[in-house]
């Protein structure tokens, strides 16, 4: 009675060129004892106890069978010897039914991994003609084995990657890139959300009763109450007269705008990278999952753009320091209050308004904010509402400008008031000469006696 034939260690696998049970047993031993990608040497395969009598001819036929079926991949080892790399069985099925040229190209693209590979590099390594490569690319794409990709550093190059892989962060640009291009809309949206969140955590809200007790800064004037300093409770006027003496109708009552002040020195509860990342993930502002390193990149850009600035503190018990050497955690603070950000948002909306006059006024306001106060910005031309139509021969010019005359008169009056009560330069010289005469001449550093002289005028 013939002996029973043992079942194949890899049932369901039909290798190219028929069955080779020794090769299949050798592959199964390699798969169980080592990870995919391990490179075996000749002696290591012989020590597995699979090759009968450690016969080198049987070993050669077995590894050749595995290489032909893409289960092994030839590798050069140190010292000039040859090794065999273990390939995953599911991955090896991709090479089944391919032509020789298709197998070579797929092997080159597979070796590039998540970095992808340039078509010019494929042509150099495969030594195939350009027309042959074009047919191979179309065939492999139709079989769903490869796909084209774009590299952010080389957007003009045509590159390929395995269909089941995603490009590396270096190649794709990370979470802020889409199809090789920077997603400006995503960056703008997330940066606004981050700045608003950091702003709410960077400024302390002043309650109305606390606002009245706030000490005035030097040079700050006290604001008059809405009903005047001499209001008498229930006798407040219910209507306000305008310049024509008519009463204005009361509109809907608006919520009072919040006031903010900075936290005291030494405040350690400013948001950190972990806090900001948790906030972004909790509000689901985008379906794209942004990792913490992507948020860190955005924060660095916002710090460079002067929208945020860094502060440092010692880590808590459950925190990992951002700087292990200095043992510090980085916090972020916003330059602008939430009210400032809201006004900036309204300004951006006016800049995109459909009416040209509204857009021009918004851009003019943006220019004035960029210039700031002081110096030339105090000239009325910088705040003139008809600045764009002012010019020689126009309806508004420097001759007929009433704003400039008013500003000059106010400036002259302010100079006169500032110099009131102070002697002029001529008076100072006269007083100095008079004081010298009253004190008398100086001899050896000591002033002489005071002498009064009466003169008679003829």
C-alpha positions in Angstrom: 0.0 0.0 0.0 1.6 3.3 -1.0 2.3 5.7 1.7 0.1 8.7 2.3 1.2 12.0 0.8 1.5 14.8 3.3 -0.6 17.9 2.7 1.1 20.9 1.3 2.2 23.4 4.0 0.7 26.2 1.9 -2.7 24.9 0.7 -4.3 26.8 -2.1 -1.0 28.2 -3.4 -0.3 27.2 -7.0 3.2 28.3 -7.9 4.4 28.9 -11.4 6.1 25.8 -13.0 4.4 23.1 -11.0 4.7 22.0 -7.4 8.0 21.8 -5.5 7.2 20.4 -2.1 10.7 20.9 -0.7 10.6 24.5 -1.8 7.2 24.9 -0.2 8.4 23.4 3.0 11.5 25.6 3.0 9.3 28.7 2.4 7.0 27.7 5.3 9.9 27.3 7.7 11.3 30.7 6.7 7.9 32.3 7.2 7.4 30.8 10.6 10.8 31.6 12.0 11.6 35.0 10.4 9.8 38.2 9.4 9.1 39.3 5.9 12.1 41.1 4.5 14.7 38.9 6.3 17.6 38.0 4.0 18.8 34.4 4.2 22.2 33.0 3.4 23.1 29.5 2.1 24.2 28.1 5.4 21.1 29.4 7.2 18.8 27.6 4.7 20.8 24.4 4.9 20.6 24.5 8.8 16.8 24.5 8.6 16.7 20.7 8.2 14.5 20.8 5.1 17.0 20.1 2.4 17.8 16.3 2.3 21.4 15.5 3.1 22.2 19.2 2.8 22.4 18.7 -0.9 23.4 22.0 -2.6 21.8 21.0 -5.9 18.4 20.5 -4.2 18.8 23.8 -2.4 19.6 25.6 -5.7 16.5 24.1 -7.4 14.3 25.0 -4.4 15.4 28.7 -4.1 15.2 29.1 -7.9 11.6 27.8 -7.7 10.9 30.3 -5.0 12.5 33.2 -6.9 10.6 32.3 -10.0 7.4 32.6 -8.0 8.4 35.8 -6.4 8.5 34.3 -2.9 12.2 34.9 -2.7 14.1 37.9 -4.0 17.8 37.9 -4.8 20.0 40.1 -2.7 23.7 40.9 -2.6 25.3 40.4 0.8 28.5 41.7 2.3 31.6 39.9 1.0 30.1 39.3 -2.4 27.8 36.4 -1.5 24.2 36.0 -2.6 21.2 36.1 -0.3 17.5 35.6 -0.6 14.9 38.0 0.8 11.7 36.6 2.2 8.6 38.0 0.4 5.0 38.0 1.7 2.9 35.4 -0.1 0.0 37.8 -0.8 2.5 40.3 -2.3 4.0 37.6 -4.4 0.6 36.9 -6.0 0.8 40.3 -7.7 3.6 39.0 -9.9 1.5 36.0 -11.1 0.7 36.2 -14.8 3.0 39.1 -15.5 5.4 39.2 -18.4 9.1 39.5 -17.9 9.1 43.3 -18.6 6.1 43.8 -16.3 7.8 41.9 -13.5 11.0 43.9 -13.8 9.2 47.2 -13.7 6.9 46.1 -10.8 9.9 44.9 -8.9 11.7 48.3 -9.3 8.6 50.2 -8.2 8.1 47.9 -5.3 11.7 48.4 -4.1 11.1 52.2 -4.0 8.5 51.8 -1.2 6.5 54.8 -0.1 8.9 57.2 -1.6 7.8 56.4 -5.2 10.2 56.3 -8.1 10.8 58.6 -11.1 10.1 57.1 -14.6 13.6 58.2 -15.7 15.1 56.1 -12.9 12.9 53.1 -13.9 14.1 53.4 -17.5 17.8 53.5 -16.3 17.4 50.5 -14.0 15.3 48.3 -16.3 17.2 49.2 -19.6 13.9 49.0 -21.4 12.9 51.2 -24.4 10.6 54.1 -23.7 7.7 52.7 -25.8 7.9 49.4 -24.0 7.8 51.1 -20.7 4.7 53.1 -21.7 2.9 49.8 -22.5 4.1 48.3 -19.2 2.8 51.3 -17.2 -0.6 51.1 -18.9 -0.8 47.4 -18.3 0.2 47.6 -14.6 -2.2 50.4 -14.0 -5.1 48.5 -15.6 -4.3 45.5 -13.4 -4.4 47.8 -10.3 -0.8 47.2 -9.3 0.7 50.7 -9.6 -0.6 54.3 -9.6 0.9 57.6 -10.5 2.0 60.0 -7.8 3.3 63.6 -7.4 6.2 64.6 -5.3 6.0 68.1 -3.6 9.7 68.7 -4.1 9.6 67.7 -7.8 6.0 68.4 -9.1 7.0 68.2 -12.7 8.3 64.6 -12.5 6.2 61.6 -13.5 6.4 59.1 -10.7 4.8 55.8 -9.8 4.1 53.9 -6.5 2.5 50.6 -5.7 -1.3 50.9 -5.7 -1.7 49.7 -2.1 0.8 52.2 -0.6 0.4 55.9 0.4 3.2 58.3 -0.4 5.5 59.2 2.5 5.1 62.5 4.3 8.3 63.7 2.6 6.8 63.0 -0.8 3.2 64.1 -0.2 4.1 67.1 2.0 2.0 65.9 4.9 -1.5 66.7 6.0 -1.3 70.3 4.5 -0.9 69.1 0.9 -3.5 67.6 -1.4 -2.4 65.9 -4.7 1.0 67.5 -4.4 -0.2 71.0 -3.8 -0.5 73.1 -0.6 -4.1 73.2 0.5 -4.3 77.0 1.2 -8.0 76.8 2.2 -7.3 74.2 4.9 -4.3 76.1 6.2 -6.3 79.3 6.4 -9.3 77.7 8.1 -7.3 75.8 10.7 -5.1 78.8 11.5 -8.1 81.0 12.2 -9.6 78.3 14.5 -6.3 78.0 16.3 -5.8 81.8 16.7 -9.3 82.2 18.0 -8.9 79.4 20.5 -5.5 80.6 21.7 -6.9 84.1 22.0 -9.8 83.1 24.2 -7.2 81.3 26.5 -4.8 84.3 26.4 -7.0 87.1 27.7 -9.1 87.5 30.8 -12.7 88.7 30.4 -13.5 91.8 32.4 -16.9 91.9 34.0 -18.9 95.2 34.0 -18.5 95.7 37.7 -14.8 95.0 37.5 -14.3 97.3 34.5 -15.4 100.3 36.6 -12.7 99.5 39.2 -9.9 99.2 36.6 -7.2 101.7 37.3 -6.6 104.2 34.5 -3.4 104.0 32.6 -1.3 107.2 32.4 -2.8 109.7 30.0 -6.1 107.8 29.8 -9.2 109.9 30.3 -12.2 108.8 32.3 -15.1 107.8 30.1 -18.4 109.5 30.7 -21.4 107.3 31.6 -23.9 106.6 28.9 -26.5 108.9 30.6 -24.0 111.6 31.6 -22.2 112.4 34.9 -25.2 114.2 36.3 -27.9 111.6 35.6 -30.5 111.1 38.3 -31.6 107.5 38.2 -35.1 107.2 36.8 -35.0 110.6 35.2 -32.7 109.5 32.4 -33.9 110.5 28.9 -35.5 107.7 26.9 -34.7 109.3 23.5 -31.6 111.1 22.2 -31.8 114.1 20.0 -29.7 114.3 16.9 -28.2 117.4 15.3 -31.6 118.4 13.6 -33.4 118.2 17.0 -35.3 115.1 16.1 -35.6 112.0 18.2 -33.8 108.8 17.1 -35.9 105.6 17.4 -34.3 103.0 19.6 -33.1 100.0 17.7 -32.8 96.4 18.9 -30.7 96.2 22.1 -27.3 94.8 21.2 -25.2 92.7 23.6 -22.4 94.7 25.1 -19.0 94.0 23.7 -16.7 92.1 26.1 -13.6 93.7 27.4 -10.4 91.9 28.0 -7.2 92.3 29.9 -4.0 90.2 30.1 -3.5 87.7 32.8 -1.1 88.4 35.7 2.6 87.8 35.3 3.5 84.1 35.8 0.3 82.7 34.3 1.0 79.1 33.4 -2.4 78.1 31.9 -1.8 79.3 28.3 -2.6 76.5 25.8 0.1 74.0 24.8 0.5 71.9 21.6 -1.5 69.1 23.2 -4.3 71.4 24.2 -4.6 72.9 20.7 -4.5 69.5 19.0 -7.2 68.2 21.3 -9.4 71.2 20.6 -9.0 70.8 16.8 -9.9 67.1 17.0 -12.9 67.8 19.3 -14.7 70.3 17.1 -14.3 68.3 13.9 -13.6 71.3 11.8 -12.3 69.1 9.0 -12.8 65.5 8.1 -9.0 65.2 7.6 -7.3 63.9 10.8 -4.5 66.3 11.5 -1.7 64.7 13.5 0.1 66.6 16.3 3.2 67.1 14.2 1.1 68.9 11.5 -0.4 71.2 14.1 3.1 71.9 15.4 4.2 72.9 11.9 1.3 75.3 11.6 2.0 76.9 15.0 5.6 77.5 14.0 4.4 79.4 10.9 2.0 81.4 13.0 4.7 82.4 15.4 6.9 83.4 12.4 4.0 85.5 11.1 3.6 87.3 14.5 0.2 85.9 15.1 1.3 83.9 18.2 4.3 83.9 20.4 5.8 81.3 22.6 6.2 81.1 26.4 7.8 78.3 28.4 7.1 76.7 31.8 8.2 73.6 33.7 6.3 70.4 32.8 3.7 68.8 35.1 3.8 65.3 36.3 2.0 63.7 33.3 3.6 66.0 30.6 6.5 65.2 28.3 8.7 68.3 27.9 9.0 69.8 24.4 12.6 70.5 25.1 14.2 67.6 27.0 17.5 69.5 27.5 15.9 72.6 29.1 13.0 70.5 30.5 10.3 73.0 29.5 6.9 72.9 27.9 6.0 75.4 25.2 2.9 77.5 25.6 1.3 79.8 23.0 -0.3 83.2 23.5 -2.2 85.4 21.0 -1.3 89.0 20.3 -4.9 89.9 19.6 -8.0 89.7 21.8 -11.2 87.9 20.6 -12.7 91.3 19.8 -9.7 92.2 17.6 -10.1 89.0 15.7 -13.8 89.6 15.3 -13.2 93.0 13.8 -10.5 91.6 11.6 -13.1 89.0 10.4 -15.6 91.7 9.5 -12.9 93.6 7.7 -12.1 90.6 5.6 -15.7 90.2 4.7 -16.0 93.8 3.6 -12.9 93.4 1.5 -14.7 90.7 -0.4 -18.0 92.6 -0.7 -19.6 93.0 -4.1 -19.9 96.8 -3.8 -16.7 98.5 -5.0 -17.1 101.4 -2.5 -17.3 99.0 0.4 -14.2 97.1 -0.8 -12.2 100.3 -1.3 -13.1 101.6 2.2 -12.1 98.2 3.7 -8.7 98.2 1.9 -8.2 101.8 2.9 -8.8 100.8 6.5 -6.4 97.9 6.2 -3.7 100.4 4.9 -4.2 102.7 7.9 -4.0 99.8 10.3 -0.7 98.6 8.7 0.8 102.2 8.9 -0.3 102.6 12.5 -0.5 105.9 14.4 2.0 108.7 14.7 4.2 110.5 12.2 2.7 111.0 8.8 -0.4 109.0 9.7 -1.6 112.0 11.7 -2.0 114.1 8.5 -5.7 114.3 7.5 -4.9 113.0 4.0 -4.3 109.5 5.5 -7.8 109.4 7.0 -9.6 111.4 4.3 -12.7 109.6 3.0 -12.3 111.1 -0.5 -8.5 110.4 -0.7 -8.9 108.5 -4.0 -10.4 111.4 -5.9 -8.2 114.1 -4.5 -5.8 115.6 -7.0 -4.9 118.7 -9.1 -7.9 119.8 -11.2 -10.2 117.3 -9.5 -13.4 118.0 -7.4 -11.2 117.8 -4.3 -7.7 119.2 -4.2 -5.2 120.8 -1.8 -6.6 124.2 -2.4 -10.2 123.5 -1.6 -9.6 120.9 1.1 -11.4 121.8 4.2 -10.0 119.0 6.3 -6.4 120.1 5.9 -7.3 123.7 7.0 -9.1 122.4 10.1 -6.2 120.1 10.9 -3.7 122.9 10.5 -5.7 125.3 12.7 -6.1 122.6 15.4 -2.4 121.9 15.2 -1.5 125.6 15.5 -3.8 126.0 18.5 -2.3 122.9 20.2 1.2 124.3 19.7 0.1 127.7 21.2 -1.5 126.0 24.2 1.6 123.8 24.7 3.9 126.8 24.7 1.6 129.0 26.9 3.3 130.0 30.2 6.8 129.1 29.0 9.2 131.9 28.1 10.5 132.1 24.5 14.1 131.7 23.6 14.7 135.4 23.4 13.1 135.9 26.8 15.4 133.2 28.2 18.5 134.9 26.9 17.3 138.3 28.3 16.6 136.8 31.7 20.0 135.0 31.7 21.8 138.3 30.9 19.8 140.1 33.6 20.6 137.5 36.2 24.3 137.9 35.4 24.1 141.7 35.8 22.3 141.4 39.2 24.9 139.0 40.5 27.8 141.3 39.6 31.2 140.5 38.1 32.9 137.3 39.1 36.4 137.5 40.5 38.5 134.3 41.1 35.3 132.3 40.9 33.4 134.4 43.5 30.7 136.8 42.4 31.3 140.4 43.5 28.9 142.6 45.6 25.6 143.7 44.2 25.7 147.4 43.1 22.6 149.5 42.3 23.3 152.3 39.9 20.8 155.1 39.2 21.1 156.8 35.8 19.7 160.2 35.0 18.5 160.7 31.5 18.8 164.1 30.0 
